[in-house]
Amino acid sequence: MKPITRLLVNTLSQYARTILNVLLSLYSTRLVLESLGSGDYGIYTLVAGVVSMLYFITNALSSTTQRYLSFNQNRSVKSLGILRGYVVNSLVIHICLGVFLSLCMIGLMFYLFDGFLNINSNRLFAAKVVYIAMVLMLLVALVTAPCRAVLLSHENIVFISIIDVLEGILKLLIACCISVISGDRLIWYGCLMVVVSFFNFFAFYFYVIHCYRECTKLNLSYLSKSKIKELISFACWTTYGTLCIFGRVQGIAMVLNKFFGTVINAAYGISLQINAALGAVSAALLTAIKPQVIAAEGEGERDKMLRLSETGCKLGFLLLSVFAIPILFNMQNLLTLWLGKVPTNTSFFCSVIIIGTLFDQATVGYSASIQAVGNIKNYTIVIDTLKFFTTFLIAILLYVGVNIHWAFVSYAIIEIIGSILCLVFCKLNVGLSFRKYIVNVVLRLIAPFSLYCIIWYLGSFVNFSLWMFILQFIFFFSVYACAIFFISLRNSERMVISNMFFSFFYKVNILFKNNE
């Protein structure tokens, strides 16, 4: 399968997974809430929230393992030994860290449930059982992470998507089952969620050991201090970057609360929800393209890596803009339709955050190329620290009396500066040509994006209704897709997409003929 074809297949599989899991999750949550009641469901979310704060460590370690596996991914005997070394050392790190964190969380349990968390005394035992179940789920997730990283390094995102959907189906079945279970439903729910975690582990584990040679014949002889140090160092900087983004999100919330109270936090929280939903679209593309970018660098094909990064920048921006622009031009109407009564400043916060994210997506492919090279220390210190600084900048501006709107615009400005600095780091570390970026990315985006903005601006003058918005979206998206196809894509990219469509319709035609 050609790289661009694999990229499209992996991206589409992730979109399908995301849509299905969102639908399954929404219905499962409703059933669980009805079965447990608001009190027990509140206990579950409270206890799960305490443990889930540590899941970012799992993501950082998994991303690190995937980077080194993708970088060394070829078929030579020498590479196979290197890959096995990274798998073994990664497993050791994950298991040791999992055991350490689990023991710490169990030790912390006595403090949390001895007055710190406000839980009724008659539900303390059930809450403690759920807490232990959540800690066990964290341990299983940490041990599963290297298997997931192996699949990502082989770009087998279709299998990951299948397992994730099956996980969503299992959670829905659990939600249905607990409504008819006698006994303490909260305890049953927590224990059954652990079963889902073990399902994930065994599905990934048995698949990788049967399909990938680097996961066979593993033993402790592959242990290496240098590899462990290398993995931990990279993971530390990845974790630092994640903490900076997390700190920005929570820091801005606390600053807004300090100056304006809880009402404005509702507006900020809603804007984060909308941005997270839109971010899932572009995140799917980055997950699909990152293994190819890293593998190309590992094979010494720097030009191929930069071409893939360019594709990631273009498609990341375009895919986000497909949904972001309609929302921007119909923000207040959509929020009113969704929420009824919209908190003050919600529309403005949403617009600023979405615009900032659009600029970030214009360079998202190059952030993957910097990770591929491996020199992420300076990049992380500068870019992610700068983004974390947004919290202090907004606080300072509000303190000196600047209007909340002007102060919050600094969020988008920092994102723009971060995108520019990303290009600078990419030039220094990877050899990016600014001229090629402008010609191959910026100029190919301007015309379709401008056209899409203009037609949605004109469409915003039509009286709003849900059905009118849907009809506009279908028509305007068709126009945008044609403009992207003929202007934004290269000839090779257009040919791959055309072949995929022709192949799909040919197979559908054969299927119908066979059924006649």
Summary of the structure (lengths in Angstrom):
residues: 516
radius of gyration: 24.2
end to end distance: 31.7
largest distance: 75.2
contacts: 1672
relative contact order: 0.09
helix: 88%
strand: 0%
